[in-house]
Amino acid sequence: MKELCGSVLAANHAHIARDLKAAEREGINRFHIDVTDGHYTREITFGVQLVRDLRKETDKPLDVHLAVYNLPAILDSFLDAGADCVTLQYETCELPQRQMAKLRARGIGVCLSFIPATGFDRMAYFMDEADIISILGVEPGIGGQTFLPKVFGKIEQAAAFRANRGLSTLIAVDGGLTRENCRRVAGAGADILILGSGIFSGNIAENVAALEGCFP
């Protein structure tokens, strides 16, 4: 699977459903919802109600990224709201394998996300257990940051590790992606490119058209 994923953090927050549907009409078939709590990151973004409401607007997969502390206290509410996949932030997730097992028991896709500073050895440990490994290209919590060049090496490591072990784990890259660097990120081994402003800032149709051919 090779696909673009729209991060609604960069959509017009007064018209998120409208922007999501516009992106869907242009062929975006997966959407990313960042949930931050004002503690792990300074920003407070989305909550359960948005997931519940967007579930009514689309049948496309909704990937809910929980970059929060005290995840066990809120996880069930997001599952009940209609998340298709949950991205657990490794650095804030106590006992990640326990939370991953809970997701699997509910039939929810399992993704584990890692900040740029977390070494590849931590990622490698989970690559045979997660459906998706998400590599952050920026520090979490703030949209519009510039992609960190060091992350290219980590994407290549993940792709080589997967190939050497015959794994089916997908590799997502989240943050700092633009029409200028998407081709290189995909060439390094990424399967899912998560873009916010690259899709939702300005003319959505033109943005998506400009991203055509980014996968090798």
Backbone as JSON Lines, residues from 0, in Angstrom:
{"i":0,"aa":"M","n":[0.85,-1.2,0.0],"ca":[0.0,0.0,0.0],"c":[0.88,1.24,0.0]}
{"i":1,"aa":"K","n":[0.66,2.13,-0.97],"ca":[1.32,3.41,-1.02],"c":[0.24,4.47,-1.08]}
{"i":2,"aa":"E","n":[0.23,5.39,-0.12],"ca":[-0.86,6.36,-0.16],"c":[-0.5,7.65,0.58]}
{"i":3,"aa":"L","n":[-1.22,8.7,0.19],"ca":[-1.16,9.97,0.89],"c":[-2.24,9.99,1.97]}
{"i":4,"aa":"C","n":[-1.93,10.62,3.07],"ca":[-2.87,10.73,4.19],"c":[-2.98,12.2,4.57]}
{"i":5,"aa":"G","n":[-4.2,12.68,4.69],"ca":[-4.41,14.09,5.02],"c":[-4.51,14.32,6.52]}
{"i":6,"aa":"S","n":[-3.65,15.16,7.04],"ca":[-3.69,15.52,8.46],"c":[-4.58,16.73,8.65]}
{"i":7,"aa":"V","n":[-5.72,16.54,9.31],"ca":[-6.71,17.6,9.4],"c":[-6.31,18.72,10.36]}
{"i":8,"aa":"L","n":[-5.17,18.57,11.03],"ca":[-4.67,19.66,11.86],"c":[-4.47,20.92,11.03]}
{"i":9,"aa":"A","n":[-4.15,20.75,9.74],"ca":[-3.89,21.9,8.87],"c":[-5.13,22.36,8.12]}
{"i":10,"aa":"A","n":[-6.25,21.69,8.3],"ca":[-7.49,22.12,7.66],"c":[-8.01,23.37,8.36]}
{"i":11,"aa":"N","n":[-8.97,24.02,7.75],"ca":[-9.66,25.14,8.38],"c":[-10.51,24.57,9.52]}
{"i":12,"aa":"H","n":[-10.19,24.91,10.75],"ca":[-10.85,24.27,11.89],"c":[-12.34,24.64,12.0]}
{"i":13,"aa":"A","n":[-12.75,25.68,11.32],"ca":[-14.17,26.0,11.29],"c":[-14.91,25.19,10.24]}
{"i":14,"aa":"H","n":[-14.15,24.5,9.36],"ca":[-14.77,23.77,8.25],"c":[-14.01,22.47,7.99]}
{"i":15,"aa":"I","n":[-13.71,21.73,9.03],"ca":[-12.89,20.53,8.86],"c":[-13.59,19.5,7.99]}
{"i":16,"aa":"A","n":[-14.86,19.26,8.2],"ca":[-15.57,18.27,7.39],"c":[-15.59,18.69,5.93]}
{"i":17,"aa":"R","n":[-15.79,19.97,5.67],"ca":[-15.79,20.46,4.28],"c":[-14.44,20.19,3.62]}
{"i":18,"aa":"D","n":[-13.35,20.51,4.32],"ca":[-12.03,20.32,3.75],"c":[-11.71,18.84,3.58]}
{"i":19,"aa":"L","n":[-12.12,18.03,4.54],"ca":[-11.91,16.59,4.41],"c":[-12.61,16.05,3.17]}
{"i":20,"aa":"K","n":[-13.85,16.45,2.96],"ca":[-14.59,15.96,1.79],"c":[-13.96,16.45,0.49]}
{"i":21,"aa":"A","n":[-13.42,17.67,0.51],"ca":[-12.75,18.18,-0.68],"c":[-11.51,17.35,-0.99]}
{"i":22,"aa":"A","n":[-10.75,17.01,0.04],"ca":[-9.56,16.17,-0.16],"c":[-9.96,14.77,-0.62]}
{"i":23,"aa":"E","n":[-11.05,14.26,-0.08],"ca":[-11.52,12.94,-0.46],"c":[-11.9,12.91,-1.94]}
{"i":24,"aa":"R","n":[-12.5,13.99,-2.42],"ca":[-12.88,14.05,-3.84],"c":[-11.64,14.04,-4.75]}
{"i":25,"aa":"E","n":[-10.52,14.47,-4.21],"ca":[-9.28,14.49,-5.0],"c":[-8.47,13.21,-4.85]}
{"i":26,"aa":"G","n":[-9.04,12.23,-4.14],"ca":[-8.39,10.93,-4.05],"c":[-7.66,10.65,-2.76]}
{"i":27,"aa":"I","n":[-7.77,11.53,-1.77],"ca":[-7.17,11.24,-0.47],"c":[-8.11,10.29,0.27]}
{"i":28,"aa":"N","n":[-7.6,9.12,0.64],"ca":[-8.47,8.07,1.18],"c":[-8.11,7.68,2.61]}
{"i":29,"aa":"R","n":[-7.33,8.51,3.28],"ca":[-6.96,8.23,4.66],"c":[-6.76,9.58,5.35]}
{"i":30,"aa":"F","n":[-7.21,9.69,6.6],"ca":[-7.13,10.95,7.31],"c":[-6.56,10.76,8.72]}
{"i":31,"aa":"H","n":[-5.74,11.71,9.11],"ca":[-4.97,11.66,10.36],"c":[-5.49,12.75,11.29]}
{"i":32,"aa":"I","n":[-5.79,12.36,12.53],"ca":[-6.33,13.3,13.52],"c":[-5.37,13.33,14.7]}
{"i":33,"aa":"D","n":[-4.7,14.47,14.88],"ca":[-3.75,14.62,15.99],"c":[-4.48,15.0,17.27]}
{"i":34,"aa":"V","n":[-4.22,14.25,18.32],"ca":[-4.79,14.54,19.63],"c":[-3.63,14.83,20.58]}
{"i":35,"aa":"T","n":[-3.54,16.07,21.03],"ca":[-2.5,16.45,21.99],"c":[-3.17,17.11,23.19]}
{"i":36,"aa":"D","n":[-2.51,16.98,24.34],"ca":[-3.19,17.28,25.6],"c":[-2.72,18.54,26.32]}
{"i":37,"aa":"G","n":[-1.76,19.27,25.73],"ca":[-1.25,20.45,26.43],"c":[-0.25,20.13,27.5]}
{"i":38,"aa":"H","n":[0.11,18.86,27.64],"ca":[1.1,18.44,28.63],"c":[2.33,17.85,27.93]}
{"i":39,"aa":"Y","n":[2.15,16.81,27.14],"ca":[3.27,16.29,26.37],"c":[3.73,17.32,25.35]}
{"i":40,"aa":"T","n":[2.78,17.96,24.68],"ca":[3.08,19.11,23.85],"c":[2.34,20.3,24.44]}
{"i":41,"aa":"R","n":[2.78,21.49,24.05],"ca":[2.16,22.68,24.65],"c":[0.78,22.97,24.07]}
{"i":42,"aa":"E","n":[0.52,22.44,22.87],"ca":[-0.75,22.7,22.22],"c":[-1.82,21.7,22.66]}
{"i":43,"aa":"I","n":[-3.07,22.14,22.63],"ca":[-4.22,21.26,22.79],"c":[-4.94,21.24,21.45]}
{"i":44,"aa":"T","n":[-5.08,20.06,20.87],"ca":[-5.69,20.01,19.54],"c":[-7.08,19.41,19.6]}
{"i":45,"aa":"F","n":[-7.26,18.21,19.08],"ca":[-8.59,17.66,18.9],"c":[-8.95,16.66,19.98]}
{"i":46,"aa":"G","n":[-10.25,16.34,20.03],"ca":[-10.73,15.39,21.01],"c":[-11.7,14.39,20.42]}
{"i":47,"aa":"V","n":[-12.37,13.68,21.3],"ca":[-13.27,12.6,20.9],"c":[-14.39,13.1,20.0]}
{"i":48,"aa":"Q","n":[-14.93,14.27,20.27],"ca":[-16.08,14.75,19.51],"c":[-15.75,14.9,18.02]}
{"i":49,"aa":"L","n":[-14.55,15.37,17.73],"ca":[-14.2,15.51,16.32],"c":[-14.16,14.15,15.63]}
{"i":50,"aa":"V","n":[-13.59,13.17,16.28],"ca":[-13.55,11.82,15.7],"c":[-14.96,11.31,15.47]}
{"i":51,"aa":"R","n":[-15.81,11.49,16.45],"ca":[-17.19,11.02,16.35],"c":[-17.92,11.71,15.19]}
{"i":52,"aa":"D","n":[-17.71,13.03,15.05],"ca":[-18.4,13.77,14.01],"c":[-17.86,13.45,12.62]}
{"i":53,"aa":"L","n":[-16.53,13.33,12.49],"ca":[-15.96,13.01,11.19],"c":[-16.32,11.59,10.76]}
{"i":54,"aa":"R","n":[-16.53,10.71,11.73],"ca":[-16.96,9.35,11.4],"c":[-18.28,9.37,10.65]}
{"i":55,"aa":"K","n":[-19.12,10.34,10.94],"ca":[-20.4,10.47,10.26],"c":[-20.26,11.06,8.87]}
{"i":56,"aa":"E","n":[-19.13,11.72,8.62],"ca":[-18.92,12.41,7.35],"c":[-18.2,11.57,6.31]}
{"i":57,"aa":"T","n":[-17.48,10.55,6.73],"ca":[-16.68,9.77,5.78],"c":[-16.59,8.32,6.22]}
{"i":58,"aa":"D","n":[-16.44,7.45,5.22],"ca":[-16.18,6.05,5.53],"c":[-14.71,5.72,5.3]}
{"i":59,"aa":"K","n":[-13.9,6.73,5.03],"ca":[-12.46,6.51,4.85],"c":[-11.8,6.28,6.21]}
{"i":60,"aa":"P","n":[-10.66,5.57,6.21],"ca":[-9.99,5.3,7.49],"c":[-9.59,6.57,8.23]}
{"i":61,"aa":"L","n":[-9.89,6.6,9.51],"ca":[-9.48,7.68,10.41],"c":[-8.4,7.15,11.33]}
{"i":62,"aa":"D","n":[-7.24,7.76,11.24],"ca":[-6.09,7.39,12.06],"c":[-5.95,8.43,13.16]}
{"i":63,"aa":"V","n":[-6.15,8.03,14.4],"ca":[-6.13,8.95,15.54],"c":[-4.78,8.83,16.25]}
{"i":64,"aa":"H","n":[-4.04,9.92,16.25],"ca":[-2.7,9.95,16.83],"c":[-2.78,10.52,18.24]}
{"i":65,"aa":"L","n":[-2.58,9.66,19.23],"ca":[-2.72,10.04,20.64],"c":[-1.35,10.37,21.22]}
{"i":66,"aa":"A","n":[-0.94,11.63,21.06],"ca":[0.31,12.12,21.64],"c":[-0.01,12.75,22.98]}
{"i":67,"aa":"V","n":[-0.31,11.9,23.95],"ca":[-0.85,12.34,25.24],"c":[-0.22,11.53,26.38]}
{"i":68,"aa":"Y","n":[-0.34,12.09,27.56],"ca":[-0.04,11.31,28.76],"c":[-1.33,10.65,29.27]}
{"i":69,"aa":"N","n":[-1.17,9.65,30.13],"ca":[-2.31,8.95,30.72],"c":[-3.24,8.39,29.66]}
{"i":70,"aa":"L","n":[-2.65,7.76,28.66],"ca":[-3.42,7.24,27.53],"c":[-4.49,6.23,27.94]}
{"i":71,"aa":"P","n":[-4.23,5.3,28.86],"ca":[-5.26,4.31,29.18],"c":[-6.59,4.92,29.63]}
{"i":72,"aa":"A","n":[-6.53,6.12,30.2],"ca":[-7.76,6.75,30.68],"c":[-8.66,7.23,29.56]}
{"i":73,"aa":"I","n":[-8.11,7.45,28.37],"ca":[-8.92,8.01,27.29],"c":[-9.03,7.11,26.07]}
{"i":74,"aa":"L","n":[-8.26,6.02,26.03],"ca":[-8.19,5.22,24.81],"c":[-9.55,4.68,24.39]}
{"i":75,"aa":"D","n":[-10.3,4.13,25.3],"ca":[-11.59,3.52,24.95],"c":[-12.54,4.51,24.3]}
{"i":76,"aa":"S","n":[-12.51,5.76,24.75],"ca":[-13.45,6.74,24.2],"c":[-13.17,7.0,22.73]}
{"i":77,"aa":"F","n":[-11.91,6.97,22.33],"ca":[-11.58,7.17,20.92],"c":[-11.93,5.94,20.09]}
{"i":78,"aa":"L","n":[-11.77,4.76,20.68],"ca":[-12.17,3.55,19.97],"c":[-13.67,3.54,19.75]}
{"i":79,"aa":"D","n":[-14.41,3.93,20.76],"ca":[-15.86,3.97,20.64],"c":[-16.34,5.03,19.65]}
{"i":80,"aa":"A","n":[-15.53,6.08,19.48],"ca":[-15.91,7.19,18.6],"c":[-15.78,6.84,17.13]}
{"i":81,"aa":"G","n":[-15.02,5.77,16.81],"ca":[-14.96,5.35,15.42],"c":[-13.58,5.37,14.79]}
{"i":82,"aa":"A","n":[-12.53,5.4,15.58],"ca":[-11.19,5.33,15.01],"c":[-10.97,3.99,14.33]}
{"i":83,"aa":"D","n":[-10.36,4.01,13.14],"ca":[-10.01,2.79,12.43],"c":[-8.61,2.32,12.8]}
{"i":84,"aa":"C","n":[-7.76,3.27,13.1],"ca":[-6.37,2.99,13.48],"c":[-6.0,3.97,14.59]}
{"i":85,"aa":"V","n":[-5.25,3.52,15.55],"ca":[-4.75,4.4,16.61],"c":[-3.23,4.41,16.56]}
{"i":86,"aa":"T","n":[-2.68,5.62,16.5],"ca":[-1.24,5.79,16.57],"c":[-0.87,6.13,18.01]}
{"i":87,"aa":"L","n":[-0.13,5.24,18.63],"ca":[0.34,5.45,19.99],"c":[1.69,6.16,19.94]}
{"i":88,"aa":"Q","n":[1.86,7.19,20.72],"ca":[3.15,7.87,20.78],"c":[4.05,7.11,21.74]}
{"i":89,"aa":"Y","n":[5.08,6.49,21.21],"ca":[5.93,5.6,22.0],"c":[6.45,6.28,23.27]}
{"i":90,"aa":"E","n":[6.86,7.51,23.15],"ca":[7.54,8.18,24.27],"c":[6.6,8.51,25.42]}
{"i":91,"aa":"T","n":[5.3,8.47,25.2],"ca":[4.35,8.76,26.28],"c":[3.53,7.54,26.69]}
{"i":92,"aa":"C","n":[3.72,6.44,26.0],"ca":[2.84,5.28,26.19],"c":[3.45,4.29,27.18]}
{"i":93,"aa":"E","n":[2.82,4.18,28.34],"ca":[3.26,3.18,29.31],"c":[2.84,1.79,28.82]}
{"i":94,"aa":"L","n":[3.74,0.85,28.91],"ca":[3.46,-0.53,28.52],"c":[2.82,-0.6,27.12]}
{"i":95,"aa":"P","n":[3.54,-0.16,26.11],"ca":[2.93,-0.09,24.77],"c":[2.39,-1.41,24.26]}
{"i":96,"aa":"Q","n":[3.04,-2.52,24.6],"ca":[2.53,-3.79,24.1],"c":[1.16,-4.12,24.67]}
{"i":97,"aa":"R","n":[0.91,-3.7,25.89],"ca":[-0.42,-3.91,26.48],"c":[-1.48,-3.11,25.73]}
{"i":98,"aa":"Q","n":[-1.15,-1.87,25.4],"ca":[-2.1,-1.03,24.66],"c":[-2.29,-1.55,23.23]}
{"i":99,"aa":"M","n":[-1.22,-2.05,22.62],"ca":[-1.32,-2.61,21.28],"c":[-2.23,-3.84,21.28]}
{"i":100,"aa":"A","n":[-2.1,-4.67,22.31],"ca":[-2.95,-5.85,22.41],"c":[-4.42,-5.46,22.56]}
{"i":101,"aa":"K","n":[-4.66,-4.38,23.28],"ca":[-6.04,-3.92,23.46],"c":[-6.62,-3.47,22.12]}
{"i":102,"aa":"L","n":[-5.83,-2.77,21.34],"ca":[-6.3,-2.34,20.03],"c":[-6.61,-3.54,19.14]}
{"i":103,"aa":"R","n":[-5.72,-4.51,19.15],"ca":[-5.93,-5.7,18.33],"c":[-7.21,-6.43,18.73]}
{"i":104,"aa":"A","n":[-7.47,-6.5,20.02],"ca":[-8.67,-7.18,20.5],"c":[-9.94,-6.49,20.03]}
{"i":105,"aa":"R","n":[-9.84,-5.19,19.76],"ca":[-10.99,-4.43,19.27],"c":[-11.04,-4.36,17.74]}
{"i":106,"aa":"G","n":[-10.06,-4.98,17.08],"ca":[-10.03,-4.93,15.63],"c":[-9.57,-3.6,15.07]}
{"i":107,"aa":"I","n":[-8.8,-2.86,15.86],"ca":[-8.32,-1.54,15.47],"c":[-6.89,-1.64,14.97]}
{"i":108,"aa":"G","n":[-6.56,-0.93,13.88],"ca":[-5.2,-0.91,13.38],"c":[-4.24,-0.35,14.4]}
{"i":109,"aa":"V","n":[-3.03,-0.9,14.45],"ca":[-2.03,-0.53,15.46],"c":[-0.86,0.18,14.79]}
{"i":110,"aa":"C","n":[-0.64,1.41,15.2],"ca":[0.51,2.18,14.72],"c":[1.27,2.7,15.93]}
{"i":111,"aa":"L","n":[2.59,2.69,15.84],"ca":[3.44,3.21,16.9],"c":[4.3,4.32,16.31]}
{"i":112,"aa":"S","n":[4.28,5.48,16.95],"ca":[4.96,6.66,16.44],"c":[6.19,6.99,17.29]}
{"i":113,"aa":"F","n":[7.24,7.48,16.62],"ca":[8.51,7.77,17.29],"c":[9.0,9.17,16.91]}
{"i":114,"aa":"I","n":[9.41,9.94,17.92],"ca":[9.94,11.27,17.65],"c":[11.32,11.16,17.0]}
{"i":115,"aa":"P","n":[11.81,12.24,16.39],"ca":[13.1,12.17,15.7],"c":[14.26,11.7,16.57]}
{"i":116,"aa":"A","n":[14.27,12.06,17.84],"ca":[15.41,11.74,18.7],"c":[15.44,10.3,19.19]}
{"i":117,"aa":"T","n":[14.35,9.57,19.04],"ca":[14.32,8.18,19.49],"c":[15.06,7.3,18.49]}
{"i":118,"aa":"G","n":[15.99,6.51,18.98],"ca":[16.84,5.71,18.12],"c":[16.1,4.59,17.41]}
{"i":119,"aa":"F","n":[16.68,4.16,16.29],"ca":[16.04,3.12,15.49],"c":[15.91,1.81,16.26]}
{"i":120,"aa":"D","n":[16.81,1.52,17.19],"ca":[16.73,0.27,17.94],"c":[15.4,0.14,18.67]}
{"i":121,"aa":"R","n":[14.85,1.24,19.14],"ca":[13.54,1.19,19.81],"c":[12.44,0.85,18.8]}
{"i":122,"aa":"M","n":[12.54,1.4,17.62],"ca":[11.56,1.1,16.58],"c":[11.64,-0.35,16.15]}
{"i":123,"aa":"A","n":[12.86,-0.83,15.96],"ca":[13.06,-2.19,15.45],"c":[12.4,-3.22,16.35]}
{"i":124,"aa":"Y","n":[12.4,-2.97,17.64],"ca":[11.83,-3.92,18.6],"c":[10.35,-4.19,18.32]}
{"i":125,"aa":"F","n":[9.66,-3.18,17.77],"ca":[8.2,-3.3,17.59],"c":[7.79,-3.57,16.15]}
{"i":126,"aa":"M","n":[8.72,-3.65,15.23],"ca":[8.32,-3.71,13.83],"c":[7.64,-5.01,13.43]}
{"i":127,"aa":"D","n":[7.8,-6.05,14.22],"ca":[7.07,-7.29,13.92],"c":[5.73,-7.35,14.66]}
{"i":128,"aa":"E","n":[5.36,-6.3,15.39],"ca":[4.12,-6.3,16.16],"c":[3.13,-5.25,15.68]}
{"i":129,"aa":"A","n":[3.63,-4.14,15.15],"ca":[2.75,-3.05,14.72],"c":[2.34,-3.22,13.27]}
{"i":130,"aa":"D","n":[1.14,-2.74,12.93],"ca":[0.73,-2.69,11.53],"c":[1.5,-1.59,10.8]}
{"i":131,"aa":"I","n":[1.71,-0.49,11.51],"ca":[2.39,0.67,10.93],"c":[3.39,1.21,11.95]}
{"i":132,"aa":"I","n":[4.56,1.56,11.47],"ca":[5.52,2.32,12.26],"c":[5.54,3.73,11.69]}
{"i":133,"aa":"S","n":[5.29,4.72,12.53],"ca":[5.24,6.11,12.06],"c":[6.49,6.84,12.54]}
{"i":134,"aa":"I","n":[7.2,7.42,11.6],"ca":[8.43,8.15,11.9],"c":[8.13,9.64,11.79]}
{"i":135,"aa":"L","n":[8.26,10.36,12.88],"ca":[8.01,11.79,12.86],"c":[9.19,12.52,12.23]}
{"i":136,"aa":"G","n":[8.89,13.4,11.29],"ca":[9.93,14.19,10.65],"c":[10.2,15.49,11.34]}
{"i":137,"aa":"V","n":[9.4,15.8,12.38],"ca":[9.52,17.03,13.16],"c":[9.2,16.69,14.61]}
{"i":138,"aa":"E","n":[9.41,17.64,15.5],"ca":[8.98,17.45,16.88],"c":[7.45,17.52,16.93]}
{"i":139,"aa":"P","n":[6.8,16.71,17.76],"ca":[5.34,16.66,17.75],"c":[4.68,17.9,18.34]}
{"i":140,"aa":"G","n":[3.47,18.18,17.83],"ca":[2.61,19.16,18.49],"c":[2.4,20.47,17.78]}
{"i":141,"aa":"I","n":[3.27,20.8,16.81],"ca":[3.14,22.08,16.13],"c":[3.21,21.85,14.62]}
{"i":142,"aa":"G","n":[2.21,22.31,13.9],"ca":[2.2,22.17,12.46],"c":[3.14,23.17,11.79]}
{"i":143,"aa":"G","n":[3.5,22.88,10.55],"ca":[4.28,23.82,9.76],"c":[5.78,23.81,9.97]}
{"i":144,"aa":"Q","n":[6.3,22.81,10.69],"ca":[7.74,22.75,10.92],"c":[8.47,22.19,9.7]}
{"i":145,"aa":"T","n":[9.79,22.45,9.66],"ca":[10.62,21.98,8.56],"c":[11.11,20.56,8.86]}
{"i":146,"aa":"F","n":[11.04,19.7,7.85],"ca":[11.48,18.32,7.97],"c":[12.95,18.26,8.37]}
{"i":147,"aa":"L","n":[13.26,17.37,9.32],"ca":[14.64,17.22,9.81],"c":[15.4,16.23,8.93]}
{"i":148,"aa":"P","n":[16.47,16.67,8.26],"ca":[17.18,15.78,7.33],"c":[17.69,14.49,7.95]}
{"i":149,"aa":"K","n":[18.0,14.5,9.25],"ca":[18.49,13.28,9.9],"c":[17.49,12.13,9.79]}
{"i":150,"aa":"V","n":[16.24,12.46,9.62],"ca":[15.2,11.43,9.63],"c":[15.28,10.53,8.39]}
{"i":151,"aa":"F","n":[15.85,11.04,7.31],"ca":[15.97,10.19,6.11],"c":[16.69,8.88,6.43]}
{"i":152,"aa":"G","n":[17.75,8.96,7.21],"ca":[18.5,7.76,7.56],"c":[17.66,6.76,8.34]}
{"i":153,"aa":"K","n":[16.78,7.27,9.18],"ca":[15.93,6.37,9.97],"c":[14.9,5.68,9.1]}
{"i":154,"aa":"I","n":[14.37,6.38,8.11],"ca":[13.43,5.76,7.18],"c":[14.13,4.64,6.42]}
{"i":155,"aa":"E","n":[15.34,4.9,5.96],"ca":[16.1,3.88,5.22],"c":[16.41,2.68,6.1]}
{"i":156,"aa":"Q","n":[16.74,2.92,7.36],"ca":[17.0,1.82,8.29],"c":[15.76,0.96,8.46]}
{"i":157,"aa":"A","n":[14.61,1.61,8.64],"ca":[13.36,0.87,8.84],"c":[13.02,0.04,7.6]}
{"i":158,"aa":"A","n":[13.2,0.62,6.42],"ca":[12.89,-0.11,5.19],"c":[13.82,-1.31,5.01]}
{"i":159,"aa":"A","n":[15.11,-1.13,5.32],"ca":[16.06,-2.24,5.19],"c":[15.76,-3.34,6.2]}
{"i":160,"aa":"F","n":[15.43,-2.95,7.42],"ca":[15.1,-3.92,8.47],"c":[13.89,-4.74,8.06]}
{"i":161,"aa":"R","n":[12.88,-4.07,7.54],"ca":[11.66,-4.76,7.1],"c":[11.96,-5.75,5.98]}
{"i":162,"aa":"A","n":[12.74,-5.31,5.01],"ca":[13.06,-6.18,3.88],"c":[13.88,-7.38,4.31]}
{"i":163,"aa":"N","n":[14.84,-7.16,5.18],"ca":[15.72,-8.24,5.62],"c":[14.98,-9.32,6.4]}
{"i":164,"aa":"R","n":[13.9,-8.94,7.06],"ca":[13.14,-9.88,7.88],"c":[11.81,-10.31,7.26]}
{"i":165,"aa":"G","n":[11.55,-9.83,6.07],"ca":[10.33,-10.23,5.38],"c":[9.06,-9.78,6.08]}
{"i":166,"aa":"L","n":[9.09,-8.61,6.69],"ca":[7.93,-8.11,7.42],"c":[6.98,-7.36,6.49]}
{"i":167,"aa":"S","n":[5.73,-7.27,6.9],"ca":[4.73,-6.54,6.12],"c":[4.4,-5.19,6.74]}
{"i":168,"aa":"T","n":[5.09,-4.82,7.79],"ca":[4.85,-3.56,8.5],"c":[4.96,-2.38,7.55]}
{"i":169,"aa":"L","n":[3.98,-1.5,7.6],"ca":[4.02,-0.29,6.78],"c":[4.83,0.79,7.49]}
{"i":170,"aa":"I","n":[5.45,1.65,6.71],"ca":[6.24,2.76,7.25],"c":[5.53,4.06,6.87]}
{"i":171,"aa":"A","n":[5.13,4.82,7.87],"ca":[4.53,6.14,7.65],"c":[5.53,7.21,8.06]}
{"i":172,"aa":"V","n":[5.45,8.35,7.42],"ca":[6.26,9.51,7.8],"c":[5.3,10.67,8.0]}
{"i":173,"aa":"D","n":[5.46,11.35,9.12],"ca":[4.5,12.36,9.56],"c":[5.25,13.63,9.96]}
{"i":174,"aa":"G","n":[4.93,14.75,9.3],"ca":[5.48,16.03,9.72],"c":[6.55,16.57,8.79]}
{"i":175,"aa":"G","n":[6.36,17.81,8.36],"ca":[7.36,18.48,7.55],"c":[7.38,18.06,6.1]}
{"i":176,"aa":"L","n":[6.38,17.33,5.65],"ca":[6.37,16.86,4.28],"c":[5.8,17.93,3.35]}
{"i":177,"aa":"T","n":[6.45,18.08,2.2],"ca":[6.06,19.05,1.2],"c":[6.14,18.4,-0.18]}
{"i":178,"aa":"R","n":[5.63,19.07,-1.18],"ca":[5.74,18.54,-2.54],"c":[7.2,18.44,-2.98]}
{"i":179,"aa":"E","n":[8.07,19.23,-2.33],"ca":[9.48,19.2,-2.69],"c":[10.22,18.0,-2.12]}
{"i":180,"aa":"N","n":[9.83,17.52,-0.94],"ca":[10.59,16.41,-0.33],"c":[9.86,15.07,-0.32]}
{"i":181,"aa":"C","n":[8.61,15.03,-0.76],"ca":[7.84,13.78,-0.67],"c":[8.46,12.66,-1.5]}
{"i":182,"aa":"R","n":[8.96,13.0,-2.67],"ca":[9.53,11.97,-3.53],"c":[10.73,11.32,-2.84]}
{"i":183,"aa":"R","n":[11.58,12.13,-2.21],"ca":[12.76,11.57,-1.54],"c":[12.35,10.73,-0.34]}
{"i":184,"aa":"V","n":[11.35,11.19,0.41],"ca":[10.88,10.43,1.57],"c":[10.31,9.08,1.12]}
{"i":185,"aa":"A","n":[9.51,9.1,0.06],"ca":[8.96,7.84,-0.46],"c":[10.08,6.95,-0.99]}
{"i":186,"aa":"G","n":[11.06,7.54,-1.66],"ca":[12.17,6.76,-2.18],"c":[13.01,6.11,-1.09]}
{"i":187,"aa":"A","n":[13.02,6.72,0.09],"ca":[13.76,6.15,1.23],"c":[13.07,4.93,1.81]}
{"i":188,"aa":"G","n":[11.76,4.75,1.46],"ca":[11.06,3.56,1.92],"c":[9.71,3.78,2.56]}
{"i":189,"aa":"A","n":[9.22,5.02,2.6],"ca":[7.94,5.3,3.24],"c":[6.78,4.82,2.37]}
{"i":190,"aa":"D","n":[5.76,4.26,3.01],"ca":[4.54,3.79,2.34],"c":[3.39,4.77,2.47]}
{"i":191,"aa":"I","n":[3.32,5.46,3.6],"ca":[2.25,6.4,3.89],"c":[2.88,7.76,4.18]}
{"i":192,"aa":"L","n":[2.49,8.76,3.4],"ca":[2.98,10.12,3.6],"c":[1.86,10.94,4.21]}
{"i":193,"aa":"I","n":[2.07,11.44,5.42],"ca":[1.05,12.19,6.15],"c":[1.34,13.68,5.99]}
{"i":194,"aa":"L","n":[0.46,14.36,5.28],"ca":[0.65,15.78,5.0],"c":[-0.49,16.6,5.56]}
{"i":195,"aa":"G","n":[-0.14,17.74,6.15],"ca":[-1.13,18.68,6.63],"c":[-1.27,19.84,5.68]}
{"i":196,"aa":"S","n":[-0.39,20.84,5.82],"ca":[-0.47,22.01,4.94],"c":[-0.21,21.64,3.49]}
{"i":197,"aa":"G","n":[0.54,20.57,3.26],"ca":[0.8,20.14,1.89],"c":[-0.45,19.75,1.13]}
{"i":198,"aa":"I","n":[-1.53,19.45,1.87],"ca":[-2.82,19.15,1.25],"c":[-3.83,20.25,1.51]}
{"i":199,"aa":"F","n":[-3.91,20.74,2.74],"ca":[-5.03,21.6,3.14],"c":[-4.76,23.1,3.07]}
{"i":200,"aa":"S","n":[-3.52,23.51,2.88],"ca":[-3.22,24.94,2.82],"c":[-3.38,25.43,1.39]}
{"i":201,"aa":"G","n":[-4.35,26.33,1.17],"ca":[-4.58,26.83,-0.17],"c":[-5.57,25.97,-0.93]}
{"i":202,"aa":"N","n":[-5.3,25.75,-2.21],"ca":[-6.21,25.01,-3.08],"c":[-5.95,23.52,-2.95]}
{"i":203,"aa":"I","n":[-6.89,22.8,-2.39],"ca":[-6.71,21.38,-2.11],"c":[-6.5,20.58,-3.39]}
{"i":204,"aa":"A","n":[-7.29,20.87,-4.42],"ca":[-7.18,20.13,-5.67],"c":[-5.8,20.32,-6.29]}
{"i":205,"aa":"E","n":[-5.31,21.55,-6.3],"ca":[-3.99,21.82,-6.86],"c":[-2.9,21.16,-6.04]}
{"i":206,"aa":"N","n":[-3.04,21.17,-4.73],"ca":[-2.04,20.55,-3.86],"c":[-1.93,19.06,-4.11]}
{"i":207,"aa":"V","n":[-3.08,18.39,-4.19],"ca":[-3.06,16.94,-4.4],"c":[-2.51,16.62,-5.79]}
{"i":208,"aa":"A","n":[-2.88,17.4,-6.77],"ca":[-2.37,17.18,-8.13],"c":[-0.84,17.31,-8.16]}
{"i":209,"aa":"A","n":[-0.32,18.25,-7.39],"ca":[1.13,18.47,-7.37],"c":[1.88,17.32,-6.71]}
{"i":210,"aa":"L","n":[1.18,16.5,-5.94],"ca":[1.8,15.38,-5.24],"c":[1.74,14.09,-6.06]}
{"i":211,"aa":"E","n":[1.1,14.12,-7.2],"ca":[1.02,12.93,-8.03],"c":[2.43,12.48,-8.46]}
{"i":212,"aa":"G","n":[2.66,11.19,-8.43],"ca":[3.95,10.67,-8.84],"c":[5.03,10.74,-7.79]}
{"i":213,"aa":"C","n":[4.65,11.02,-6.54],"ca":[5.68,11.12,-5.5],"c":[6.2,9.76,-5.07]}
{"i":214,"aa":"F","n":[5.41,8.7,-5.32],"ca":[5.9,7.36,-5.0],"c":[6.65,6.77,-6.19]}
{"i":215,"aa":"P","n":[7.8,6.13,-5.94],"ca":[8.57,5.55,-7.05],"c":[7.82,4.38,-7.7]}
